[in-house]
Amino acid sequence: MSPPVAVFTDLDELDPAPGVDLLTEAGFEVRIADGPDPDSIVRAAADAVALLVGYAAVDAALLDRLPAVRILATLSAGYDHIDTEAARARGIWVCNLPDAATEDVAVHAFASALALVRRLPQADAVVRGGGWNQDFTEVPRRASELTLGLVGLGRIGSRVADLAAPVFGTVAGYDPRGRTDHPAHVRQLDLDRLIETSDVLSLHLPLTDSTRGLIGRAELARMPHGAVLVNVSRGGLVDHTALLEALDGGRLAGAALDVLPQEPPAPDDPLRTHPRLLLSPHSAFLSDASLRAYVERPAANVVSWHRTGRPLTPVTEGVPA
């Protein structure tokens, strides 16, 4: 009897070795697709029962070409690139990676917030431009007199809350899922009130139909004058045209973006060069520990499904193995 087949659809420069070892020890034949396009995936996975998916889009049309697939394990916390309804209709499990980089993303968001509050990008530009103290006209506000607002209080948002508690005067939050296990020091507000009172607004939500464009022109207009925005979640949460308008108009003092609506952005995208944007290349997750986890834990999901009939972190229910 042939061993079950598991396929990594795309790795985005990750070293698959730790995940390959786990799957091989569990009896799988492991393959790696030549590319993330549907034809490349089908060539590698025509007989696969498991797909380990980086950023490749998995839709109904692709699943129709892969009738043996029974589980989709993402190499990310987000799973908006997976057609979960199509998977559910075919009895396919979908599982994500909710906590591989919780600490890394939280620290990145917190560091970004502090950099914006302290006006570090502007200070850096002054020195690099040949200036010094007298040329730095920005006057930072004291963090202990500011409110940090967290939109989303899951693992990452709650970790940011813990990091921020000794530094910011108030840590407030809104969670659309109504979670109650957030840190006790977080002041609960509704979304409108959070937007209106947060000097730093940090986004920690998945991208769904209900969260797409959550921070648009109307929301940005209600933020306090001189506030800053941090987004380490998904680019689609923010209307970036409206964000540039808010920066240019002076409503916002700055924004830190680890995620953009198009990745990578076009060379002439104004987001690349705006002086009040602090940018990173979708790297908030990055650490030596997270790189291992991004291939080990999806593999562990597949192995758990194979051995017990259920993955460790399911998003949608499928047919037991």
C-alpha positions in Angstrom: 0.0 0.0 0.0 1.4 3.4 -1.0 2.1 5.9 1.8 -0.2 8.9 2.0 1.1 12.0 0.2 1.5 15.5 1.7 2.6 18.5 -0.4 4.0 21.8 0.5 2.4 24.2 -2.0 4.7 27.1 -1.4 7.4 27.8 1.2 8.4 31.5 0.6 12.0 30.7 1.5 11.2 28.7 4.6 13.3 25.6 5.2 10.8 22.7 5.1 13.2 20.2 6.8 11.6 20.2 10.3 8.1 19.7 8.8 9.3 17.1 6.3 11.0 15.1 9.2 7.7 15.0 11.2 5.6 13.9 8.2 8.1 11.3 7.1 8.3 9.8 10.5 4.5 9.6 10.5 4.6 7.6 7.3 3.9 10.3 4.7 5.6 10.8 1.3 6.4 14.5 1.2 6.6 16.6 -1.9 7.2 20.3 -2.6 5.4 21.9 -5.5 7.5 23.8 -8.1 5.4 26.9 -7.6 2.2 28.3 -6.0 0.2 28.4 -9.3 -2.7 25.8 -9.7 -1.0 23.8 -12.4 2.2 23.4 -10.4 0.3 22.3 -7.3 -1.8 19.8 -9.3 1.4 18.3 -10.8 2.8 17.7 -7.3 -0.5 16.9 -5.5 -2.7 14.9 -7.9 -2.8 12.1 -5.3 -2.2 14.1 -2.2 -4.4 13.8 0.9 -2.8 16.8 2.6 -1.7 20.3 1.4 0.5 22.5 3.6 -0.2 25.9 2.2 1.8 29.1 2.4 0.3 31.9 0.4 -1.0 29.9 -2.5 -4.7 30.5 -3.2 -6.8 27.4 -2.8 -10.2 27.8 -4.3 -13.0 25.5 -5.4 -11.6 25.1 -8.9 -8.3 23.9 -7.5 -10.0 21.5 -5.1 -12.0 20.0 -7.9 -8.6 19.0 -9.5 -7.4 17.5 -6.2 -10.1 14.9 -5.3 -7.9 13.1 -2.8 -7.2 16.1 -0.6 -8.7 15.8 2.9 -6.9 18.4 4.9 -5.5 21.9 4.2 -3.0 23.1 6.8 -1.9 26.8 6.4 1.6 28.0 7.3 0.0 31.1 8.7 -2.5 32.4 11.2 -4.6 34.0 8.4 -6.5 31.7 6.1 -8.3 34.2 3.8 -6.5 32.7 0.8 -8.4 29.4 1.4 -12.0 29.1 0.2 -13.2 27.6 3.5 -16.8 27.1 2.2 -15.6 25.1 -0.8 -13.5 23.0 1.6 -16.3 22.5 4.0 -18.6 21.4 1.2 -16.1 18.7 0.2 -15.6 17.5 3.7 -12.0 18.9 3.8 -10.5 20.0 7.1 -8.9 23.5 7.2 -6.5 24.3 10.0 -4.3 27.3 10.6 -1.3 28.3 12.7 -2.6 30.6 15.4 0.4 31.0 17.7 3.7 30.3 15.9 4.7 33.9 16.0 2.5 35.5 18.7 5.4 36.9 20.7 7.3 38.1 17.6 4.2 39.9 16.1 3.3 41.4 19.4 6.8 42.7 20.0 6.9 44.1 16.5 3.6 46.0 17.0 4.7 47.3 20.3 8.1 48.4 19.0 6.3 50.1 16.0 3.9 52.0 18.3 6.8 53.2 20.5 8.8 54.3 17.4 5.8 56.3 16.2 5.1 57.9 19.6 8.8 58.9 19.9 8.9 60.1 16.3 12.0 57.9 15.6 11.5 57.8 11.8 11.5 61.6 11.7 14.5 61.9 14.1 16.4 59.4 12.0 15.7 61.4 8.8 16.9 64.6 10.4 20.3 63.1 11.3 20.7 61.3 8.0 20.0 64.6 6.3 22.8 66.4 8.0 20.8 68.0 10.8 20.8 67.7 14.6 18.8 68.5 17.7 17.8 72.0 16.7 16.6 70.7 13.3 14.2 68.1 14.9 11.0 70.0 15.2 8.8 67.1 16.2 7.8 67.1 19.9 6.9 63.6 21.1 4.1 63.1 23.6 4.9 61.2 26.8 3.7 57.6 26.5 2.3 57.4 30.0 -0.2 60.2 29.1 -1.5 58.3 26.0 -4.1 55.6 25.3 -3.2 52.6 23.3 -6.2 51.1 21.6 -6.3 47.5 20.5 -8.7 46.3 17.9 -8.8 42.6 18.5 -7.9 40.9 21.8 -6.9 37.4 20.7 -3.4 36.0 21.4 -1.5 38.8 19.8 -3.6 41.7 20.9 -3.6 40.4 24.5 0.2 40.0 24.4 0.6 43.6 23.2 -1.6 44.7 26.1 0.7 43.0 28.5 3.8 44.6 27.0 2.1 48.0 26.9 0.7 48.1 30.4 3.8 49.5 32.2 4.4 52.1 29.4 1.1 53.6 28.3 -1.3 55.5 30.6 -4.3 53.5 29.4 -4.6 50.3 27.4 -8.1 49.9 25.9 -9.5 47.3 23.6 -12.4 46.1 21.5 -12.9 42.5 20.4 -15.5 41.7 17.8 -15.8 38.1 19.0 -16.6 39.3 22.6 -13.7 37.5 24.2 -13.6 37.7 28.0 -10.2 36.1 28.6 -8.2 39.3 27.8 -5.9 40.9 30.4 -7.8 42.4 33.3 -6.1 45.8 32.9 -7.6 46.4 29.4 -10.4 48.9 29.4 -13.3 47.6 27.3 -14.8 50.0 24.8 -17.0 49.7 21.7 -15.2 50.2 18.4 -16.4 53.7 17.8 -15.4 54.9 21.3 -12.0 53.1 20.9 -11.3 54.9 17.6 -12.3 58.3 19.0 -10.1 58.0 22.1 -6.9 56.1 21.1 -3.7 58.0 20.6 -2.3 54.8 19.2 -4.6 52.4 17.4 -3.2 48.9 16.7 -5.0 46.3 14.6 -5.1 42.6 15.5 -7.8 41.0 13.4 -8.1 38.5 10.6 -9.3 39.6 7.2 -12.9 38.6 6.7 -15.9 40.0 4.9 -16.8 41.8 8.0 -13.4 43.3 8.7 -12.3 44.3 5.2 -11.9 48.1 5.0 -12.7 48.3 8.8 -10.5 51.4 9.1 -11.7 53.7 6.3 -12.1 57.4 5.7 -14.8 57.9 8.3 -12.9 56.0 11.0 -9.7 57.8 10.3 -11.5 61.2 10.5 -12.7 60.3 14.0 -9.3 59.5 15.4 -7.7 62.1 17.7 -5.7 64.7 16.0 -2.0 63.6 15.9 -2.9 59.9 16.6 -1.0 57.0 15.0 -2.0 53.7 13.4 -0.3 50.4 13.6 -1.2 47.4 11.4 0.6 44.1 11.6 -2.4 42.0 10.6 -3.7 42.2 7.1 -3.5 45.1 4.6 -7.2 44.8 3.6 -8.3 46.0 7.0 -7.3 49.6 6.0 -8.4 51.9 3.2 -4.9 53.0 2.2 -6.0 55.9 0.0 -7.9 57.3 3.0 -4.8 56.7 5.2 -2.6 58.7 2.9 -5.2 61.5 2.9 -5.3 61.5 6.7 -1.5 61.6 6.9 -1.2 64.4 4.3 -4.1 66.4 6.0 -2.4 66.2 9.4 -5.1 64.1 11.1 -2.6 61.3 11.7 0.9 61.9 12.8 2.1 58.6 11.4 1.4 54.9 10.7 3.4 51.7 10.9 2.5 49.1 8.3 3.9 45.6 8.2 1.2 44.6 5.7 0.0 46.3 2.5 -2.9 45.9 0.0 -0.4 44.7 -2.6 2.7 42.8 -1.6 5.2 43.7 -2.6 4.0 47.2 -3.5 4.6 48.6 -7.0 7.9 50.6 -7.2 5.9 53.8 -7.6 3.4 53.1 -4.9 3.2 56.3 -2.7 3.1 54.1 0.4 6.8 53.3 -0.2 8.0 56.9 0.1 5.6 58.7 2.4 7.7 60.3 5.2 5.2 59.5 7.9 5.0 55.8 7.3 7.2 53.3 9.1 7.3 50.3 6.8 8.4 46.7 7.2 8.2 43.9 4.5 5.5 41.7 6.2 8.2 40.6 8.6 6.5 41.0 12.0 6.4 37.2 12.3 10.1 36.8 11.7 12.4 35.1 14.2 14.6 32.0 14.3 12.0 30.3 16.5 9.0 31.2 14.3 10.7 30.0 11.1 10.9 26.5 12.7 7.3 26.7 13.9 5.9 27.7 10.5 6.8 24.3 9.0 6.7 22.1 12.1 3.3 23.0 13.4 1.4 22.7 10.1 3.0 19.3 9.8 1.9 18.5 13.3 -1.6 19.4 12.3 -1.5 16.9 9.4 0.1 14.2 11.6 -2.6 14.7 14.3 -5.3 14.4 11.7 -3.7 11.2 10.3 -3.4 9.6 13.7 -6.5 10.8 15.5 -8.9 11.9 12.8 -8.7 15.6 13.9 -6.0 18.3 13.5 -4.8 20.3 16.4 -6.1 23.7 15.4 -9.0 23.3 13.0 -10.8 26.3 11.4 -13.4 24.2 9.6 -14.6 20.7 10.3 -14.0 17.9 7.8 -14.4 14.2 7.5 -12.3 12.2 10.0 -9.2 10.5 8.6 
